[in-house]
Structure formats: C-alpha cells, structure tokens
Amino acid sequence: AMAAEAAALDLRNELISPELWAEQLYLIELGLWQHVDTRDILRSKTRVEGSAAILFDWGVYVSGWTQLEVVREAEPRTQAQIVVFLLHMAAALQQRGAFGTLMAVMAGINAQPVIR
C-alpha cells in the first residue's frame, strides 16, 4: 500500500511521478555541467570556487529542498510517504547517471531535521 501511495507526490495539486521528477532534475544537472570547467573541479581542493560552485550550489539547493519536502509535513505517516517517494526518485536518478543530484537527495534524506 505504501508503494502505491508513493507513486506520485502532490505538489501544489499536481501529481508528478518520481521518474518524471528524476528526469527533470537530471536535465537540470546536465545543463549545469555544460557551464562547468573541469579544471575548476580539479583545482578546488579546499574550497569550491569558479564554475565548480555551480554544482555545489545545486547540491545544496536540492538537499535543502529534499529536507523541506519531508519536514514541512506534520504527520509522521505523510513524512514516511514522502521519504519513500524521494527514495524512488533517487533510484531513478541513479538509473539516469545523475549522481550529483542523487547524492544531494540522499544527503537531504539523511539530514538531522529529517532523521528526527
């Protein structure tokens, strides 16, 4: 029953599947990679700077969004349904190779506010 309920997340009265969310997030990540110079990533050993900051900012944004989706719900059952939805979305991100976004989603799920 829980898996069927996780088939779509109701965001502003629009039903969107985890796979469609993953596809859209993947396309955004792909677009961001087009603006990143790999030399900036290799140079960034202690701090994020240059074009690598684009990917860092994206990860922070997705992680925060993931946390917000869970903690804004008051009912633990609803929170659990959202976590299941996000895990399905994470699996779809992995299938697409969107590993940066996948790790940001998992970081959000594992964040202290969500775990409490």
Kinemage of the C-alpha trace (Angstrom):
@kinemage 1
@onewidth
@group {chain A} dominant
@subgroup {mainchain}
@vectorlist {calphas} color= white
{ca ala a 1} P 0.000 0.000 0.000
{ca met a 2} L 2.857 2.375 0.853
{ca ala a 3} L 4.487 1.887 -2.583
{ca ala a 4} L 1.230 2.666 -4.367
{ca glu a 5} L 0.839 5.832 -2.293
{ca ala a 6} L 4.382 6.846 -3.230
{ca ala a 7} L 3.566 6.671 -6.940
{ca ala a 8} L 3.108 10.433 -7.097
{ca leu a 9} L 3.862 13.362 -4.817
{ca asp a 10} L 1.199 16.055 -4.633
{ca leu a 11} L 2.988 19.375 -5.079
{ca arg a 12} L 0.602 22.297 -5.468
{ca asn a 13} L -2.157 19.964 -6.679
{ca glu a 14} L -0.061 18.496 -9.487
{ca leu a 15} L 0.654 14.767 -9.470
{ca ile a 16} L 4.161 14.081 -10.690
{ca ser a 17} L 5.804 10.644 -10.612
{ca pro a 18} L 9.240 10.090 -9.053
{ca glu a 19} L 10.539 9.132 -12.505
{ca leu a 20} L 9.371 12.423 -14.023
{ca trp a 21} L 10.924 14.373 -11.142
{ca ala a 22} L 14.168 12.450 -11.667
{ca glu a 23} L 14.103 13.151 -15.399
{ca gln a 24} L 13.654 16.887 -14.845
{ca leu a 25} L 16.348 17.060 -12.167
{ca tyr a 26} L 18.675 15.065 -14.441
{ca leu a 27} L 18.145 17.546 -17.265
{ca ile a 28} L 18.896 20.449 -14.941
{ca glu a 29} L 22.093 18.766 -13.725
{ca leu a 30} L 23.105 18.037 -17.317
{ca gly a 31} L 22.609 21.697 -18.188
{ca leu a 32} L 24.704 22.797 -15.218
{ca trp a 33} L 27.572 20.514 -16.252
{ca gln a 34} L 27.738 22.396 -19.563
{ca his a 35} L 28.819 25.507 -17.630
{ca val a 36} L 31.475 23.796 -15.535
{ca asp a 37} L 35.134 23.794 -16.473
{ca thr a 38} L 36.642 20.501 -15.274
{ca arg a 39} L 39.866 22.338 -14.424
{ca asp a 40} L 37.925 24.267 -11.777
{ca ile a 41} L 36.857 20.997 -10.177
{ca leu a 42} L 40.416 19.654 -10.187
{ca arg a 43} L 41.777 22.903 -8.722
{ca ser a 44} L 39.200 23.058 -5.922
{ca lys a 45} L 40.877 21.085 -3.169
{ca thr a 46} L 39.935 23.045 -0.056
{ca arg a 47} L 37.104 25.305 -1.215
{ca val a 48} L 34.618 25.469 -4.030
{ca glu a 49} L 35.261 28.280 -6.468
{ca gly a 50} L 34.870 29.182 -10.094
{ca ser a 51} L 32.463 27.232 -12.215
{ca ala a 52} L 32.566 24.285 -9.772
{ca ala a 53} L 30.474 26.430 -7.418
{ca ile a 54} L 27.521 25.915 -9.770
{ca leu a 55} L 27.397 22.218 -8.952
{ca phe a 56} L 27.993 22.841 -5.254
{ca asp a 57} L 25.135 25.348 -5.107
{ca trp a 58} L 22.867 22.912 -6.962
{ca gly a 59} L 23.638 20.178 -4.448
{ca val a 60} L 22.931 22.479 -1.503
{ca tyr a 61} L 19.652 23.568 -3.099
{ca val a 62} L 18.458 20.009 -3.817
{ca ser a 63} L 19.452 18.808 -0.359
{ca gly a 64} L 17.536 21.662 1.254
{ca trp a 65} L 14.505 21.073 -0.960
{ca thr a 66} L 14.526 17.386 -0.064
{ca gln a 67} L 14.604 18.195 3.649
{ca leu a 68} L 11.840 20.768 3.313
{ca glu a 69} L 9.541 18.351 1.493
{ca val a 70} L 9.744 15.966 4.449
{ca val a 71} L 9.781 18.266 7.483
{ca arg a 72} L 7.003 20.601 6.377
{ca glu a 73} L 4.523 17.761 6.869
{ca ala a 74} L 3.240 17.369 10.418
{ca glu a 75} L 2.015 13.772 10.181
{ca pro a 76} L 4.711 11.072 10.500
{ca arg a 77} L 2.796 8.853 8.056
{ca thr a 78} L 2.848 11.575 5.403
{ca gln a 79} L 6.537 12.191 6.085
{ca ala a 80} L 7.211 8.476 5.581
{ca gln a 81} L 5.310 8.537 2.279
{ca ile a 82} L 7.414 11.468 1.083
{ca val a 83} L 10.636 9.699 2.076
{ca val a 84} L 9.515 6.627 0.099
{ca phe a 85} L 8.718 8.887 -2.870
{ca leu a 86} L 12.159 10.516 -2.618
{ca leu a 87} L 13.851 7.111 -2.455
{ca his a 88} L 12.040 6.062 -5.646
{ca met a 89} L 13.172 9.330 -7.213
{ca ala a 90} L 16.750 8.656 -6.041
{ca ala a 91} L 16.682 5.222 -7.698
{ca ala a 92} L 15.515 6.850 -10.934
{ca leu a 93} L 18.314 9.436 -10.646
{ca gln a 94} L 20.835 6.622 -10.262
{ca gln a 95} L 19.498 4.901 -13.394
{ca arg a 96} L 19.990 8.126 -15.334
{ca gly a 97} L 23.510 8.702 -14.007
{ca ala a 98} L 22.639 11.940 -12.193
{ca phe a 99} L 24.966 11.117 -9.343
{ca gly a 100} L 25.429 14.674 -8.054
{ca thr a 101} L 21.693 15.163 -7.672
{ca leu a 102} L 21.327 11.638 -6.294
{ca met a 103} L 23.863 12.363 -3.556
{ca ala a 104} L 22.146 15.680 -2.755
{ca val a 105} L 18.777 13.910 -2.360
{ca met a 106} L 20.338 11.246 -0.135
{ca ala a 107} L 22.082 13.937 1.940
{ca gly a 108} L 18.733 15.638 2.402
{ca ile a 109} L 17.035 12.417 3.485
{ca asn a 110} L 19.877 11.726 5.941
{ca ala a 111} L 19.949 15.274 7.352
{ca gln a 112} L 19.338 15.739 11.058
{ca pro a 113} L 15.958 17.525 10.719
{ca val a 114} L 14.599 14.627 8.658
{ca ile a 115} L 16.010 11.860 10.835
{ca arg a 116} L 14.399 13.325 13.954
